[in-house]
Amino acid sequence: MAAAGVMAGAFGAHGLRRRPGITAENIHAWETAAHYSIFNGLALLLVSLHPRFSTHKFAGPAIAVGSLVFSGSIVTLVLNRDRFRWLGPVTPMGGALMIAGYAALAF
């Protein structure tokens, strides 16, 4: 996941800007998706290495799926907003799932 975020960040910095119709808002959204993928990938690595959290049945999957839904929907909307407009309301669901995963680590 972190590697995918790095690749997305590189594409956003170099290739995405050349696409027709890409706005500054699109670039910002893309960077947000890339950053969340990187940070959540690193968090998942730390969770998997920690003895207490590595056996947690909800936190890791919730963070992983939430990050995929959140970042994936943003990337899809940036690349093809008209066709996938219905994904707009899905993005916050991914965010809520990530929050739930991190909150679960407290218990």
PAVEX-269867 format. One line per field, with one value per residue (C-alpha): residue in three letters; x, y, z. Coordinates in Angstrom, 3 decimals. Layout:
<vofis>
aa: c(ALA	...)
c1: c(X	...)
c2: c(Y	...)
c3: c(Z	...)
</vofis>
This chain:
<vofis>
aa: c(MET	ALA	ALA	ALA	GLY	VAL	MET	ALA	GLY	ALA	PHE	GLY	ALA	HIS	GLY	LEU	ARG	ARG	ARG	PRO	GLY	ILE	THR	ALA	GLU	ASN	ILE	HIS	ALA	TRP	GLU	THR	ALA	ALA	HIS	TYR	SER	ILE	PHE	ASN	GLY	LEU	ALA	LEU	LEU	LEU	VAL	SER	LEU	HIS	PRO	ARG	PHE	SER	THR	HIS	LYS	PHE	ALA	GLY	PRO	ALA	ILE	ALA	VAL	GLY	SER	LEU	VAL	PHE	SER	GLY	SER	ILE	VAL	THR	LEU	VAL	LEU	ASN	ARG	ASP	ARG	PHE	ARG	TRP	LEU	GLY	PRO	VAL	THR	PRO	MET	GLY	GLY	ALA	LEU	MET	ILE	ALA	GLY	TYR	ALA	ALA	LEU	ALA	PHE)
c1: c(0.000	2.813	4.562	1.342	1.134	4.686	3.924	0.712	2.614	5.229	2.576	0.741	3.907	4.906	2.291	-1.027	-0.300	0.024	-3.453	-6.029	-8.634	-6.631	-7.050	-5.119	-7.974	-7.477	-3.756	-4.447	-6.986	-4.534	-1.761	-4.125	-4.921	-1.217	-0.311	-3.048	-1.883	1.696	0.853	-1.687	0.721	3.361	0.795	-0.240	3.395	3.753	0.476	1.586	4.895	3.460	2.676	-0.530	-1.949	-0.792	-3.514	-6.231	-8.978	-10.588	-8.067	-5.716	-8.401	-10.452	-7.468	-6.504	-9.978	-10.731	-7.555	-8.276	-11.825	-10.781	-7.737	-9.114	-12.294	-10.347	-7.986	-10.902	-12.790	-9.747	-9.205	-12.847	-15.244	-18.123	-18.297	-17.798	-19.575	-21.430	-18.132	-18.190	-20.280	-18.162	-14.969	-16.063	-17.082	-13.475	-12.385	-14.849	-13.556	-9.976	-11.037	-12.807	-9.689	-7.453	-9.987	-10.107	-6.391	-7.212	-9.087)
c2: c(0.000	2.409	1.541	2.217	5.580	6.440	5.452	7.494	10.460	10.185	9.963	12.914	14.993	14.129	12.447	13.637	17.323	16.689	15.217	17.556	18.928	18.327	21.216	22.322	20.863	17.499	17.582	18.365	15.519	13.118	14.122	13.570	10.057	9.290	10.578	8.564	5.420	5.957	6.727	3.924	1.452	2.377	2.191	-1.287	-2.354	-1.082	-2.711	-6.036	-5.885	-4.961	-8.069	-6.638	-5.260	-7.925	-10.279	-7.618	-8.954	-5.647	-2.814	-3.891	-4.947	-1.823	0.449	-1.412	-1.522	2.018	3.287	1.442	2.798	6.337	6.677	4.503	6.528	9.803	8.517	7.193	10.484	12.507	10.340	10.059	12.149	12.104	8.337	7.565	10.509	8.047	7.365	10.813	9.675	6.508	8.421	9.435	5.832	4.818	7.565	6.410	2.857	4.058	6.021	2.950	0.852	3.304	3.698	-0.092	-0.071	1.724	-1.312)
c3: c(0.000	0.843	-2.424	-4.341	-2.610	-3.632	-7.240	-7.193	-5.807	-8.540	-11.239	-9.715	-9.727	-13.288	-15.480	-14.100	-14.661	-18.406	-18.758	-20.294	-17.915	-14.733	-12.306	-9.224	-7.165	-8.905	-8.142	-4.486	-4.228	-5.896	-3.481	-0.553	-1.787	-2.257	1.215	2.899	1.088	2.209	5.834	6.142	4.553	7.117	9.918	8.778	8.848	12.416	13.470	12.020	13.908	17.303	19.423	20.890	17.659	15.204	16.424	16.316	14.047	13.063	13.099	10.304	7.833	8.581	7.995	4.808	3.278	4.399	2.789	-0.456	-0.590	0.376	-1.860	-4.646	-4.967	-5.051	-7.746	-9.796	-9.495	-10.544	-13.621	-14.687	-12.615	-15.099	-15.402	-11.696	-10.065	-7.822	-6.006	-4.382	-1.388	-1.049	-0.203	3.324	4.015	3.450	5.812	8.460	8.151	8.639	11.727	13.111	12.531	14.346	17.159	17.547	18.349	21.591	22.896)
</vofis>
